[in-house]
Amino acid sequence: MCHAGLAIHPAYLSARVTLGRALVELNQLDDALAELERVLKSAPDNLAAIRGVAEIFHRRGDLAQALQQYRVALALAKNDPDLQQTVADLAKQVEPQPPAHVADGLSFEQMDELFKAVPAQPSPVPHEQPVPTPQAAQVTEAPPRPIEPVEPIEPVEPIEPAAEPIAQDAKGSADTVESVATADHARAEQTIATLERWLDAIHVARTQRGA
């Protein structure tokens, strides 16, 4: 009936969608895809044709293409529970799921095993200083020079320090305190980053152990 009607009215899209759906049920997937793609060239938002194309990819086992088409259909029919469930089921099969959050922590024994599994790095060997030979240690002593008399130095009155250098010293002290605080903050951030990498390593190890 669809072929007879389309022979008279080839631009009748509803009849062509019906033909495509009928070919899907007959498992003539190539012919069905050709009919539905012809509909989508004229009407890209035809929901029935999009769902038919998605079903064809699904039957062929091309789950990635099927998921893409089902998501296009879901964007047009946001409140369709069947489409929502289909998209959710295919997404679990096609797309990698994030690892589940580990609620409980590791015991001290498990942490000790993780640390023991990491090979210890050899400590650097200190550079040995050459031992001087007796010949190198010998130093030729020069004859003592006569001590010349030193004239007495008259006492000098003390000079009071100006206020400006004191202010500069206080400013320097403040800059020193601020630099120390900045260094402490940088060390704290480095420590936090190290702990985060350590926790990620523990999580990966537990995930591999559970798999």
Helices and strands as residue ranges (DSSP letters): H 2-8, H 13-25, H 29-42, H 47-60, H 63-76, H 81-94, H 108-117, H 134-137, H 163-210
